[in-house]
Amino acid sequence: MEYCLFTEPQQGASYADQLAFAQAGERLGFTGFFRSDHYLRMGPGNPLPGPTDAWTTLAGIARETSTIRLGTLVSSVTYRVPGILAIQIAQIDDMSDGRVELGLGTGWFEAEHAAYGIPFPAKRFDLLEEQLEIVTGLWATPPGDTYAFAGQHYQLTDSPALPHPVQDRVPVIVGGGGPKRTPNLAARFATEYNIGFVSEAVVAEKFKVVRAACESVGRDPQTLKMSVALPTLAAASDFELSERAARIGTTPAEFRNDANIIGGASEIIDKVTRLVELGAERVYFQLMDLQDVDQVEFLGAEVLPHLPR
């Protein structure tokens, strides 16, 4: 089992905030530090200090950590062309000595595209399929060979496919609740399938669908890691829980549902244990207040040592 921190820096977090989270997570024994890839705050609230670019940020954190894995959950295909994305991630993989993971998705937040002049085509699944094929194809090209691709959206001619990542295979995460194309893309290209923000019943159903997709393409379902990402609110007491909820604009009663992780150590352990029984091999704790490193400390000291392994 693996346990990761997952953050949403576009809601109001500096590079220093994110670095503090990642370094605390590393010290406490979390598997990874993952962040969203967005350029605009969602919902009301103070937008300062403004967005940070996901891969620029992770490059910096790579040089200031040594063991924790680093990645996106998930990057949008609308932000970067796949050839450049492959180079960026291979470089950061080198900077981190082989700790990078790529989460890639179609993107959905149209307002941020309008705000920063990013094209937002109505149909994006074909972009995702081509980007997955190109990025993984470039990384898999042997030294001295070239890579070519002729698709509807991208064409690559005689690419040297350099640089290569440090890892033999950079983990690729494909996630989402789509009934057909998402499971198929995960089965064909991903090392991990992720589902987020849904009930335990939906988690079980999505895992079942993705395993069937693996079998349909001749892949052993056991070779695809299953993971869950859920909003998390954790504290040692009801008073602290209420304070933490208030800082993110909610209450414990509003936050408490089957699609979230909430409570003290025992309640969180019970929730995670159920997810593991459903087949989850990695759990992402999504923490919204990036100035609250104490919540990371609580999870790491009081919860993490007691979770299923």
ROTIFI-783137 format. One record per atom (N, C-alpha, C): atom name; residue number from 1; y, z, x; residue in one letter. Coordinates in steps of 0.05 Angstrom, whole numbers. Each point is the difference from the previous one (the first is absolute). Example, Ala and Ser with C-alpha at 12.3 -4.5 7.8 and 13.67 -1.06 7.14 Angstrom:
2
   name   resi    north       up     east   resn
      N      1     -114      156      264      a
     CA      1       24        0      -18      a
      C      1       24        0       18      a
      N      2       21      -14       -7      s
     CA      2       24        1       16      s
      C      2       22       14      -15      s
end
This chain:
309
   name   resi    north       up     east   resn
      N      1      -24        0       17      m
     CA      1       24        0      -17      m
      C      1       25        0       17      m
      N      2       20      -13      -10      e
     CA      2       26       -2       14      e
      C      2       22        8      -19      e
      N      3       20       13       10      y
     CA      3       23       10      -16      y
      C      3       26       -8       13      y
      N      4       17      -14      -16      c
     CA      4       25      -11       11      c
      C      4       24        9      -15      c
      N      5       23        0       13      l
     CA      5       26        4      -13      l
      C      5       11      -27       -7      l
      N      6       11       -1      -24      f
     CA      6       12      -25      -10      f
      C      6       28        6      -11      f
      N      7       20      -15        9      t
     CA      7       28        6       -6      t
      C      7       14      -24      -11      t
      N      8       23        5      -13      e
     CA      8       16      -21      -12      e
      C      8       29        3       11      e
      N      9        4       -9       25      p
     CA      9       26        5       13      p
      C      9       24      -13      -14      p
      N     10       -4      -21      -16      q
     CA     10       23      -12      -13      q
      C     10       13       19      -20      q
      N     11      -13       21       -7      q
     CA     11       12       20      -18      q
      C     11       20       18       13      q
      N     12        3       -2       27      g
     CA     12       20       15       14      g
      C     12      -11       14       24      g
      N     13       -4      -14       22      a
     CA     13      -12       12       24      a
      C     13        9      -15       24      a
      N     14        7       14       21      s
     CA     14        7      -12       25      s
      C     14      -24       -4       18      s
      N     15        4      -14       22      y
     CA     15      -22       -2       20      y
      C     15       -9       28        9      y
      N     16       20       17        5      a
     CA     16       -7       27        9      a
      C     16      -17       15      -20      a
      N     17        6       -3      -26      d
     CA     17      -16       12      -21      d
      C     17      -29       -9        1      d
      N     18       -4      -26        3      q
     CA     18      -27      -12        1      q
      C     18      -15        9       25      q
      N     19       15        0       22      l
     CA     19      -13        9       25      l
      C     19      -10       29       -2      l
      N     20       17       17      -12      a
     CA     20       -8       28       -3      a
      C     20      -26        2      -17      a
      N     21       -2      -16      -22      f
     CA     21      -24        0      -16      f
      C     21      -24       -9       16      f
      N     22        3      -22       15      a
     CA     22      -22      -11       15      a
      C     22       -9       19       22      a
      N     23       19       12       14      q
     CA     23       -8       19       21      q
      C     23      -13       25      -11      q
      N     24       10       10      -22      a
     CA     24      -13       23      -13      a
      C     24      -28       -7       -9      a
      N     25       -3      -24      -12      g
     CA     25      -26       -9       -9      g
      C     25      -20       -2       23      g
      N     26       10      -11       23      e
     CA     26      -17       -2       23      e
      C     26       -9       27       10      e
      N     27       19       18        3      r
     CA     27       -6       27       10      r
      C     27      -20       15      -18      r
      N     28        1       -5      -26      l
     CA     28      -16       15      -20      l
      C     28      -27      -13       -5      l
      N     29       -4      -25       11      g
     CA     29      -26      -12       -2      g
      C     29       -4      -21      -22      g
      N     30       22      -10      -12      f
     CA     30       -3      -22      -19      f
      C     30       -8      -25       15      f
      N     31      -14      -17      -15      t
     CA     31      -10      -25       12      t
      C     31       23      -20        5      t
      N     32       19       -2      -19      g
     CA     32       20      -20        2      g
      C     32       26        7      -13      g
      N     33       21      -15        8      f
     CA     33       26        1      -13      f
      C     33        6      -28      -10      f
      N     34        2       -3      -26      f
     CA     34        5      -26      -12      f
      C     34       26        1      -16      f
      N     35       14      -22       -2      r
     CA     35       25       -1      -14      r
      C     35        1      -25      -18      r
      N     36       15        1      -21      s
     CA     36        5      -23      -16      s
      C     36       17      -20       16      s
      N     37        1      -25      -11      d
     CA     37       17      -21       13      d
      C     37       19      -10      -22      d
      N     38       22       15       -3      h
     CA     38       20       -7      -20      h
      C     38       28        2       12      h
      N     39       19      -14      -13      y
     CA     39       27       -1       10      y
      C     39       21       10      -20      y
      N     40       -9       12      -21      l
     CA     40       19        9      -21      l
      C     40      -12       25      -13      l
      N     41       18       20       -4      r
     CA     41       -8       24      -14      r
      C     41       -8       -7      -28      r
      N     42      -20       15      -10      m
     CA     42       -9       -4      -28      m
      C     42        9       24      -16      m
      N     43       14       -5      -22      g
     CA     43        9       21      -18      g
      C     43       26       12        9      g
      N     44       10       19      -14      p
     CA     44       26       13        6      p
      C     44       -2       18       25      p
      N     45       24        7       10      g
     CA     45        1       18       23      g
      C     45       16      -12       23      g
      N     46        5       16       20      n
     CA     46       16       -7       23      n
      C     46      -16      -21       17      n
      N     47       11      -24        4      p
     CA     47      -15      -20       15      p
      C     47        2        4       31      p
      N     48       16       18        9      l
     CA     48        4        4       29      l
      C     48      -25       13       12      l
      N     49       -6       -7       25      p
     CA     49       15      -16       19      p
      C     49       -5      -30       -3      p
      N     50      -14       -9      -20      g
     CA     50       -7      -28       -3      g
      C     50      -27       -6       10      g
      N     51      -10      -24       -4      p
     CA     51      -28       -6        7      p
      C     51       -4       -3       30      p
      N     52      -24        4        8      t
     CA     52       -9       -5       28      t
      C     52      -22      -21       -2      t
      N     53        1      -19       19      d
     CA     53      -21      -20        1      d
      C     53      -27       13        8      d
      N     54      -21       -7      -15      a
     CA     54      -25       14        4      a
      C     54      -11       -5       28      a
      N     55       -1      -25        9      w
     CA     55      -14       -5       25      w
      C     55       18        8       24      w
      N     56       26       -2       -3      t
     CA     56       18       10       21      t
      C     56       -4       30        3      t
      N     57       -1       14      -22      t
     CA     57       -4       29        0      t
      C     57      -27        8       13      t
      N     58      -21      -14       -8      l
     CA     58      -27        6       10      l
      C     58       -2       -6       30      l
      N     59       15      -20        9      a
     CA     59        0       -5       29      a
      C     59       12       24       15      a
      N     60       22       11      -10      g
     CA     60       12       23       12      g
      C     60      -19       24        0      g
      N     61      -12        5      -23      i
     CA     61      -18       23       -2      i
      C     61      -25       -4       18      i
      N     62       -8      -25        4      a
     CA     62      -23       -5       17      a
      C     62        5       10       28      a
      N     63       25       -1        9      r
     CA     63        6        9       27      r
      C     63        5       30        2      r
      N     64        1       14      -23      e
     CA     64        5       28        0      e
      C     64      -23       17      -12      e
      N     65      -23      -13       -2      t
     CA     65      -24       13       -9      t
      C     65      -23      -10       18      t
      N     66      -23       12       -3      s
     CA     66      -22       -8       18      s
      C     66      -27       -4      -14      s
      N     67       -5       12      -23      t
     CA     67      -26       -1      -12      t
      C     67        0       -9      -30      t
      N     68       21        6      -14      i
     CA     68        0       -6      -29      i
      C     68        2      -30       -5      i
      N     69      -15       -9      -20      r
     CA     69        1      -29       -6      r
      C     69       25       -6      -17      r
      N     70        9      -25        2      l
     CA     70       26       -7      -11      l
      C     70       -2      -26      -16      l
      N     71       12       -1      -24      g
     CA     71       -2      -25      -15      g
      C     71       17        0      -25      g
      N     72       -2      -22      -15      t
     CA     72       15       -4      -24      t
      C     72      -19        1      -24      t
      N     73       11        9      -22      l
     CA     73      -15        1      -25      l
      C     73       20       -7      -22      l
      N     74        5      -25       -5      v
     CA     74       -8      -23       16      v
      C     74       25      -18        5      v
      N     75       -3      -18       20      s
     CA     75       21      -19        6      s
      C     75       -2      -23      -21      s
      N     76       23      -11       -6      s
     CA     76        1      -22      -19      s
      C     76       -1      -27       14      s
      N     77      -15      -19      -11      v
     CA     77       -1      -27       12      v
      C     77       27      -14       -2      v
      N     78       18        9      -16      t
     CA     78       26      -13       -2      t
      C     78       19        6       23      t
      N     79       -6       20       16      y
     CA     79       19        9       20      y
      C     79       -2      -14       27      y
      N     80      -24       -9        7      r
     CA     80       -4      -11       27      r
      C     80      -19      -23       -1      r
      N     81        4      -21       17      v
     CA     81      -19      -21        1      v
      C     81      -24       10       16      v
      N     82      -24      -10       -6      p
     CA     82      -24       13       12      p
      C     82       -3       -2       30      p
      N     83        9      -22       12      g
     CA     83       -2       -2       29      g
      C     83       16       21       14      g
      N     84       25        5      -10      i
     CA     84       16       21       13      i
      C     84      -11       27       -6      i
      N     85      -10        5      -25      l
     CA     85      -12       25       -6      l
      C     85      -24        6       18      l
      N     86      -16      -19        6      a
     CA     86      -23        4       18      a
      C     86       10        8       28      a
      N     87       21      -13        9      i
     CA     87       11        7       27      i
      C     87       11       29       -1      i
      N     88       16        7      -20      q
     CA     88       12       27       -2      q
      C     88      -22       21        1      q
      N     89      -21       -3      -16      i
     CA     89      -20       20       -1      i
      C     89      -17        1       25      i
      N     90       -6      -22       12      a
     CA     90      -14        0       25      a
      C     90       16       14       22      a
      N     91       26       -4        0      q
     CA     91       17       14       19      q
      C     91        1       30       -4      q
      N     92        3        8      -26      i
     CA     92        0       29       -5      i
      C     92      -28       12        5      i
      N     93      -21      -15       -4      d
     CA     93      -26       10        7      d
      C     93       -2        6       29      d
      N     94       12      -18       17      d
     CA     94        1        5       29      d
      C     94       17       25        6      d
      N     95       23        2      -14      m
     CA     95       18       23        5      m
      C     95      -13       26       -7      m
      N     96      -18       -1      -20      s
     CA     96      -13       25       -9      s
      C     96      -28        4       12      s
      N     97       -8      -18       18      d
     CA     97      -27        1       12      d
      C     97      -21       -1      -21      d
      N     98        4      -19      -20      g
     CA     98      -21       -6      -19      g
      C     98       -2       18      -24      g
      N     99       24        7      -12      r
     CA     99       -1       18      -23      r
      C     99       13      -12      -26      r
      N    100        4      -26        0      v
     CA    100       14      -12      -23      v
      C    100      -20      -10      -21      v
      N    101        9        2      -26      e
     CA    101      -14      -11      -22      e
      C    101       20      -15      -18      e
      N    102       -9      -23      -11      l
     CA    102       17      -16      -17      l
      C    102       -9        1      -29      l
      N    103       18       11      -17      g
     CA    103       -4       -3      -29      g
      C    103       18      -23       -9      g
      N    104      -12      -19      -15      l
     CA    104       15      -24       -8      l
      C    104       -5       -5      -30      l
      N    105       22       -6      -14      g
     CA    105       -1       -4      -29      g
      C    105       20      -22       -8      g
      N    106        0       -5      -26      t
     CA    106       16      -22      -11      t
      C    106       30        8       -2      t
      N    107        7       26        0      g
     CA    107       27        8       -6      g
      C    107        5       -1      -30      g
      N    108       19       17       -9      w
     CA    108        4        1      -29      w
      C    108       29        7       -8      w
      N    109       16       12       19      f
     CA    109       26       11       -7      f
      C    109       21      -21        3      f
      N    110        5      -14      -22      e
     CA    110       18      -23        0      e
      C    110       29        7        8      e
      N    111        9       24       -9      a
     CA    111       27        8        5      a
      C    111        7        2       30      a
      N    112      -19        9       17      e
     CA    112        6        1       28      e
      C    112        2      -27       13      e
      N    113      -15      -19      -11      h
     CA    113        2      -27       10      h
      C    113       28      -12       -6      h
      N    114        9        5      -24      a
     CA    114       27       -9       -8      a
      C    114       21       14       17      a
      N    115       -3       25        5      a
     CA    115       20       16       15      a
      C    115        3      -10       28      a
      N    116      -21      -10       13      y
     CA    116        1       -7       28      y
      C    116       -5      -30        5      y
      N    117        1      -16      -22      g
     CA    117       -3      -29        3      g
      C    117      -27       -9        9      g
      N    118      -21       14       -9      i
     CA    118      -28       -7        7      i
      C    118      -11      -17      -23      i
      N    119      -10      -24        5      p
     CA    119      -13      -16      -21      p
      C    119      -22       16      -14      p
      N    120       -2       -3      -26      f
     CA    120      -20       14      -16      f
      C    120      -14      -19      -19      f
      N    121      -19      -16       10      p
     CA    121      -13      -19      -17      p
      C    121      -16       13      -23      p
      N    122       -2      -13      -21      a
     CA    122      -14       12      -23      a
      C    122      -30        3        5      a
      N    123      -12      -18       15      k
     CA    123      -28        1        6      k
      C    123       -4        6       29      k
      N    124      -14       23        6      r
     CA    124       -1        9       28      r
      C    124      -29        5       10      r
      N    125      -19       -2      -18      f
     CA    125      -28        5        9      f
      C    125       -9      -21       20      f
      N    126        9      -25       -4      d
     CA    126       -7      -21       20      d
      C    126       12        6       27      d
      N    127       25       10        0      l
     CA    127       12        8       25      l
      C    127      -17       22       14      l
      N    128       -9       20      -16      l
     CA    128      -16       21       12      l
      C    128      -25      -10       12      l
      N    129      -14      -18      -15      e
     CA    129      -25      -11       10      e
      C    129        4      -15       27      e
      N    130       21      -17        0      e
     CA    130        5      -15       25      e
      C    130        8       18       23      e
      N    131       17       20       -6      q
     CA    131        8       18       22      q
      C    131      -23       16       11      q
      N    132      -18       10      -17      l
     CA    132      -24       14        9      l
      C    132      -17      -18       18      l
      N    133       -3      -25       -9      e
     CA    133      -17      -18       16      e
      C    133       13       -6       27      e
      N    134       26       -4        0      i
     CA    134       14       -7       25      i
      C    134        1       24       19      i
      N    135        8       23       -9      v
     CA    135        3       23       18      v
      C    135      -27        7       12      v
      N    136      -21        2      -17      t
     CA    136      -26        7       11      t
      C    136      -11      -23       18      t
      N    137        6      -25       -7      g
     CA    137       -8      -22       16      g
      C    137       12       -1       27      g
      N    138       26        6        1      l
     CA    138       14        0       26      l
      C    138      -12       22       18      l
      N    139       -4       24      -11      w
     CA    139      -11       22       16      w
      C    139      -28       -6       10      w
      N    140      -15      -15      -16      a
     CA    140      -28       -5        7      a
      C    140       -4      -24       19      a
      N    141       21      -15        6      t
     CA    141       -2      -23       17      t
      C    141       -5        8       29      t
      N    142      -22      -10       12      p
     CA    142       -6        8       27      p
      C    142       22       -8       20      p
      N    143        4       15       22      p
     CA    143       19       -7       20      p
      C    143       -5      -28       11      p
      N    144       21      -15        2      g
     CA    144       -3      -28       10      g
      C    144       -3      -20      -22      g
      N    145       -8        8      -24      d
     CA    145       -2      -18      -22      d
      C    145       26       -1      -16      d
      N    146        2      -18      -18      t
     CA    146       24       -2      -17      t
      C    146       -9        2      -29      t
      N    147       20        6      -17      y
     CA    147       -5        4      -28      y
      C    147       17      -18      -17      y
      N    148      -12      -12      -21      a
     CA    148       15      -18      -17      a
      C    148       -6        8      -29      a
      N    149       20       -5      -17      f
     CA    149       -4        6      -29      f
      C    149       17      -19      -16      f
      N    150      -12      -12      -20      a
     CA    150       15      -18      -18      a
      C    150       -3       10      -28      a
      N    151       20       14      -11      g
     CA    151       -2       11      -26      g
      C    151       23      -12      -18      g
      N    152        1       10      -24      q
     CA    152       21       -8      -18      q
      C    152       27       11        8      q
      N    153        0       24       11      h
     CA    153       25       13        6      h
      C    153        6        2       30      h
      N    154      -21        0       17      y
     CA    154        4        3       29      y
      C    154      -16      -20       15      y
      N    155       11      -10       22      q
     CA    155      -14      -18       18      q
      C    155        4        9       28      q
      N    156      -22        4       15      l
     CA    156        1        7       28      l
      C    156      -14      -21       16      l
      N    157       13       -9       22      t
     CA    157      -11      -22       16      t
      C    157       -3       10       29      t
      N    158      -24       -1       10      d
     CA    158       -6        6       28      d
      C    158       13       26        9      d
      N    159       -4       21      -16      s
     CA    159       11       26        7      s
      C    159      -16       13       23      s
      N    160       13       10       20      p
     CA    160      -16       14       21      p
      C    160      -12       27      -10      p
      N    161        9        8      -24      a
     CA    161      -11       25      -12      a
      C    161        3       24       18      a
      N    162       23        2       11      l
     CA    162        7       23       18      l
      C    162       24       14      -10      l
      N    163        2       26        6      p
     CA    163      -19       17       15      p
      C    163      -23        9      -17      p
      N    164      -21        8       13      h
     CA    164      -22       12      -15      h
      C    164        4       31       -2      h
      N    165       -9       11      -22      p
     CA    165        2       29       -2      p
      C    165      -19       14       20      p
      N    166        6       26        4      v
     CA    166      -18       16       18      v
      C    166      -27        5      -14      v
      N    167        1        5      -26      q
     CA    167      -25        5      -15      q
      C    167      -15      -26       -3      q
      N    168      -26        2        1      d
     CA    168      -17      -23       -5      d
      C    168        6      -12      -28      d
      N    169        6       17      -19      r
     CA    169        8       -9      -26      r
      C    169       20       20      -12      r
      N    170       24       -8       -4      v
     CA    170       20       17      -13      v
      C    170       -9        4      -29      v
      N    171       -2       25       -9      p
     CA    171       -8        5      -28      p
      C    171       21      -13      -19      p
      N    172      -11      -13      -20      v
     CA    172       17      -14      -20      v
      C    172       -6       13      -27      v
      N    173       21       10      -14      i
     CA    173       -3       13      -25      i
      C    173       10      -18      -22      i
      N    174      -16       -5      -20      v
     CA    174        8      -15      -24      v
      C    174       -4       19      -24      v
      N    175       21        2      -16      g
     CA    175       -1       19      -22      g
      C    175       11      -11      -26      g
      N    176       -5       14      -21      g
     CA    176       11       -7      -26      g
      C    176      -21        1      -21      g
      N    177        9       -3      -25      g
     CA    177      -17        3      -23      g
      C    177       -8      -26      -13      g
      N    178        7      -23       12      g
     CA    178       -7      -25      -12      g
      C    178      -30       -3       -4      g
      N    179       -8      -13      -23      p
     CA    179      -29        0       -7      p
      C    179      -16      -20       16      p
      N    180       12      -22       11      k
     CA    180      -16      -21       12      k
      C    180        9       -7       28      k
      N    181       25       -9        3      r
     CA    181        8      -10       26      r
      C    181        3       22       21      r
      N    182       10       23       -7      t
     CA    182        2       22       19      t
      C    182      -27        8       11      t
      N    183      -20        5      -17      p
     CA    183      -27        7       10      p
      C    183      -11      -22       18      p
      N    184        4      -25       -8      n
     CA    184      -11      -22       16      n
      C    184       13       -1       28      n
      N    185       27        3        1      l
     CA    185       14        0       26      l
      C    185       -9       23       17      l
      N    186       -3       23      -12      a
     CA    186       -9       24       15      a
      C    186      -28       -5       12      a
      N    187      -18      -12      -16      a
     CA    187      -27       -5        9      a
      C    187        0      -21       23      a
      N    188       18      -19       -1      r
     CA    188        0      -21       20      r
      C    188       15        7       26      r
      N    189       22       16       -2      f
     CA    189       17        3       23      f
      C    189        4       29        9      f
      N    190       -5       20      -17      a
     CA    190        9       27        6      a
      C    190      -21       17       14      a
      N    191        9       20       14      t
     CA    191      -18       21        9      t
      C    191        2       24      -18      t
      N    192       20        1      -18      e
     CA    192        4       22      -18      e
      C    192       12      -10      -26      e
      N    193      -11       10      -22      y
     CA    193       12       -4      -27      y
      C    193       13       25       -9      y
      N    194       25       -2      -10      n
     CA    194       14       24       -9      n
      C    194        9       -3      -29      n
      N    195       -3       21      -15      i
     CA    195       10        2      -27      i
      C    195       18       24       -2      i
      N    196       23       -2      -13      g
     CA    196       19       22       -1      g
      C    196       11        5      -27      g
      N    197        8       25       -4      f
     CA    197       16        8      -24      f
      C    197      -15       -4      -26      f
      N    198      -27        5        0      v
     CA    198      -16       -3      -24      v
      C    198      -18       24       -3      v
      N    199      -12        3      -24      s
     CA    199      -18       22       -6      s
      C    199      -27       -3       15      s
      N    200      -15       22        0      e
     CA    200      -26       -1       13      e
      C    200      -18      -20      -14      e
      N    201        1       -3      -26      a
     CA    201      -16      -20      -13      a
      C    201        6      -28        9      a
      N    202       25       -6        4      v
     CA    202        8      -27        9      v
      C    202       -8       -4       29      v
      N    203        2       21       17      v
     CA    203       -9       -2       27      v
      C    203      -30       -8        1      v
      N    204      -16       13      -16      a
     CA    204      -29       -6        0      a
      C    204       -5      -28       -9      a
      N    205       15      -10      -20      e
     CA    205       -4      -27      -10      e
      C    205        9      -21       21      e
      N    206       22        5       13      k
     CA    206       10      -20       20      k
      C    206      -19       -1       24      k
      N    207      -10       23        9      f
     CA    207      -19        0       22      f
      C    207      -25      -17       -8      f
      N    208       -9        3      -24      k
     CA    208      -23      -14      -10      k
      C    208        5      -31        1      k
      N    209       24       -8       -9      v
     CA    209        6      -28       -1      v
      C    209        2      -12       28      v
      N    210       12       15       19      v
     CA    210        3      -10       27      v
      C    210      -28       -2       14      v
      N    211      -17       19       -5      r
     CA    211      -27       -1       12      r
      C    211      -14      -25      -11      r
      N    212        3       -6      -26      a
     CA    212      -12      -24      -11      a
      C    212       11      -25       13      a
      N    213       26        0        5      a
     CA    213       13      -23       13      a
      C    213      -12       -4       28      a
      N    214       -5       21       14      c
     CA    214      -12       -2       27      c
      C    214      -28      -14       -3      c
      N    215      -15        9      -18      e
     CA    215      -27      -11       -4      e
      C    215        2      -30       -7      e
      N    216       20       -7      -16      s
     CA    216        3      -28       -8      s
      C    216        6      -19       23      s
      N    217       12       10       22      v
     CA    217        7      -16       23      v
      C    217      -20        5       23      v
      N    218      -21       14       -6      g
     CA    218      -21        5       21      g
      C    218        7       21       20      g
      N    219       18       19       -8      r
     CA    219        8       21       19      r
      C    219      -13       27       -9      r
      N    220       -9       15       19      d
     CA    220      -10       27       -6      d
      C    220       23       17       -9      d
      N    221       -1       11      -25      p
     CA    221       23       17       -9      p
      C    221        5       24       17      p
      N    222      -21        9       15      q
     CA    222        4       23       17      q
      C    222       18       -5       24      q
      N    223        6      -25        5      t
     CA    223       18       -7       23      t
      C    223       29        0       -8      t
      N    224        6        4      -26      l
     CA    224       27        1       -9      l
      C    224        8       29       -7      l
      N    225       19       11       14      k
     CA    225        8       28       -5      k
      C    225       15        1      -26      k
      N    226       -5       21      -16      m
     CA    226       13        5      -25      m
      C    226       20       22        3      m
      N    227       24       -4      -10      s
     CA    227       21       21        3      s
      C    227       16        3      -25      s
      N    228       13       23       -2      v
     CA    228       17        7      -23      v
      C    228       27       11       11      v
      N    229       22       -8      -13      a
     CA    229       26       11        7      a
      C    229       12       12      -25      a
      N    230        7       26        1      l
     CA    230       10       14      -24      l
      C    230       25       16        7      l
      N    231       20        0      -18      p
     CA    231       23       18        4      p
      C    231       -9       29        2      p
      N    232       12       14       18      t
     CA    232      -10       27        6      t
      C    232       23       20        0      t
      N    233       -5       23      -12      l
     CA    233       19       23        0      l
      C    233      -17       25        5      l
      N    234        6       12       23      a
     CA    234      -17       22       10      a
      C    234       16       24        8      a
      N    235       -9       24       -6      a
     CA    235       14       24        8      a
      C    235      -19       24       -3      a
      N    236        7       22       14      a
     CA    236      -16       24       -1      a
      C    236        4       17      -25      a
      N    237       23       -4      -14      s
     CA    237        6       16      -23      s
      C    237       12      -17      -22      s
      N    238        0       10      -24      d
     CA    238       12      -14      -23      d
      C    238       30       -3        5      d
      N    239       12       20       11      f
     CA    239       29       -1        5      f
      C    239        7      -23       20      f
      N    240      -15       -1       22      e
     CA    240        4      -22       20      e
      C    240       -5      -27      -13      e
      N    241      -21       -1      -17      l
     CA    241       -6      -26      -12      l
      C    241       22       -9      -18      l
      N    242       12       18      -15      s
     CA    242       23       -6      -17      s
      C    242       24      -10       16      s
      N    243        5       14       23      e
     CA    243       22       -8       17      e
      C    243       -4      -29       11      e
      N    244      -25       -5        9      r
     CA    244       -5      -27       11      r
      C    244        2      -21      -22      r
      N    245       -9        6      -24      a
     CA    245        2      -19      -22      a
      C    245       29       -6       -6      a
      N    246       16       21       -1      a
     CA    246       29       -4       -6      a
      C    246       13      -18       20      a
      N    247       -8        2       25      r
     CA    247       13      -17       21      r
      C    247       -6      -29       -3      r
      N    248      -22       -7      -14      i
     CA    248       -6      -28       -5      i
      C    248        5       -8      -29      i
      N    249       15       17      -14      g
     CA    249        9       -6      -27      g
      C    249      -21        2      -22      g
      N    250      -18       20        3      t
     CA    250      -21        3      -21      t
      C    250       -6       30       -2      t
      N    251      -21        6      -16      t
     CA    251      -10       27       -3      t
      C    251      -30       -1        5      t
      N    252      -13       23        6      p
     CA    252      -29        0        3      p
      C    252      -14      -10      -25      p
      N    253       10        7      -24      a
     CA    253      -12       -8      -25      a
      C    253        1      -31       -3      a
      N    254       23      -11        7      e
     CA    254        3      -30       -2      e
      C    254      -17      -14       21      e
      N    255       -3       12       23      f
     CA    255      -15      -13       22      f
      C    255      -30        2       -4      f
      N    256       -9       20      -14      r
     CA    256      -28        6       -2      r
      C    256      -15      -19      -18      r
      N    257      -15      -19       11      n
     CA    257      -17      -18      -16      n
      C    257      -22      -10       18      n
      N    258      -18      -15      -11      d
     CA    258      -25       -8       14      d
      C    258        5      -20       22      d
      N    259       24      -12        0      a
     CA    259        6      -19       21      a
      C    259       16       12       23      a
      N    260        4       26        0      n
     CA    260       14       14       22      n
      C    260      -16       22       12      n
      N    261        8        8       24      i
     CA    261      -12       24       13      i
      C    261       21       21        0      i
      N    262       -6       24      -12      i
     CA    262       20       21       -2      i
      C    262      -14       27        0      i
      N    263       15       19       12      g
     CA    263       -9       28       -1      g
      C    263       -2       13       27      g
      N    264      -15       22        0      g
     CA    264       -5       15       25      g
      C    264      -25      -12       13      g
      N    265       -9       14       21      a
     CA    265      -22      -10       16      a
      C    265      -25       -5      -16      a
      N    266       -8       19      -17      s
     CA    266      -26       -2      -14      s
      C    266        1      -23      -20      s
      N    267       22       -4      -14      e
     CA    267        2      -21      -20      e
      C    267       -1      -28       14      e
      N    268       14       -2       23      i
     CA    268        0      -25       14      i
      C    268      -27       -6       12      i
      N    269      -14       20       10      i
     CA    269      -27       -4       11      i
      C    269      -18      -10      -22      i
      N    270        2       12      -24      d
     CA    270      -17       -9      -22      d
      C    270        5      -29       -7      d
      N    271       26       -8       -1      k
     CA    271        7      -27       -7      k
      C    271      -11      -20       20      k
      N    272        4        6       26      v
     CA    272       -9      -18       21      v
      C    272      -30       -2        0      v
      N    273      -14       22       -5      t
     CA    273      -29        0       -1      t
      C    273      -10      -19      -22      t
      N    274       13        0      -23      r
     CA    274       -7      -19      -21      r
      C    274        4      -29        9      r
      N    275       22       -5       14      l
     CA    275        5      -27        9      l
      C    275      -21       -9       20      l
      N    276       -9       18       17      v
     CA    276      -21       -6       19      v
      C    276      -26       -6      -14      v
      N    277       -6       15      -21      e
     CA    277      -24       -5      -16      e
      C    277        1      -27      -14      e
      N    278       24      -10       -5      l
     CA    278        2      -27      -12      l
      C    278       -3      -22       20      l
      N    279        0        7       26      g
     CA    279       -3      -20       21      g
      C    279       23       -3       19      g
      N    280       21       15       -3      a
     CA    280       23       -2       18      a
      C    280       -8        9       28      a
      N    281        7      -16       20      e
     CA    281       -5        6       28      e
      C    281       26        7       15      e
      N    282       22       -5      -13      r
     CA    282       26        7       11      r
      C    282       19        7      -23      r
      N    283       15       21        3      v
     CA    283       20        9      -20      v
      C    283       27        1       12      v
      N    284       20      -13      -13      y
     CA    284       27        1        8      y
      C    284       16       19      -17      y
      N    285       12       20       12      f
     CA    285       17       19      -14      f
      C    285       29      -11        0      f
      N    286        9      -10      -23      q
     CA    286       27      -11       -1      q
      C    286       21       22       -4      q
      N    287       16        5       20      l
     CA    287       21       20       -1      l
      C    287       27      -13       -2      l
      N    288       16        8      -20      m
     CA    288       25      -13       -6      m
      C    288       24       11       14      m
      N    289       -1       26        8      d
     CA    289       23       13       12      d
      C    289       -4        0       30      d
      N    290       12      -19       14      l
     CA    290       -4       -2       29      l
      C    290       16       20       17      l
      N    291       16       16      -14      q
     CA    291       13       22       15      q
      C    291      -16       26       -2      q
      N    292      -22       -1      -14      d
     CA    292      -17       24       -5      d
      C    292      -25       -1       18      d
      N    293        5        4       26      v
     CA    293      -23        1       19      v
      C    293      -18       24       -6      v
      N    294       11       21      -12      d
     CA    294      -16       24       -6      d
      C    294      -23       -7      -19      d
      N    295        4      -21      -17      q
     CA    295      -22       -8      -18      q
      C    295      -23      -12       17      q
      N    296        7      -15       20      v
     CA    296      -20      -11       18      v
      C    296      -15       23       14      v
      N    297       16       20        9      e
     CA    297      -12       23       13      e
      C    297      -20       15      -18      e
      N    298        7        3      -26      f
     CA    298      -17       14      -18      f
      C    298      -26      -16       -4      f
      N    299        3      -26       -4      l
     CA    299      -24      -17       -4      l
      C    299      -18        1       25      l
      N    300       13       -2       23      g
     CA    300      -16       -1       25      g
      C    300      -13       26        7      g
      N    301       13       23       -6      a
     CA    301      -10       26        8      a
      C    301      -19       12      -21      a
      N    302        7       -3      -25      e
     CA    302      -14       14      -22      e
      C    302      -19      -17      -16      e
      N    303        3      -27        1      v
     CA    303      -17      -17      -16      v
      C    303      -19      -17       17      v
      N    304       12      -14       20      l
     CA    304      -16      -19       16      l
      C    304      -25       11       12      l
      N    305        0       25       11      p
     CA    305      -25       10       12      p
      C    305      -23        4      -20      p
      N    306        7        2      -25      h
     CA    306      -20        6      -21      h
      C    306       -9      -24      -16      h
      N    307       10      -24        6      l
     CA    307       -6      -24      -15      l
      C    307      -28      -11        8      l
      N    308      -13      -15      -17      p
     CA    308      -26      -12        7      p
      C    308        2      -18       25      p
      N    309      -20        1       16      r
     CA    309       -1      -17       24      r
      C    309      -24      -18        0      r
end
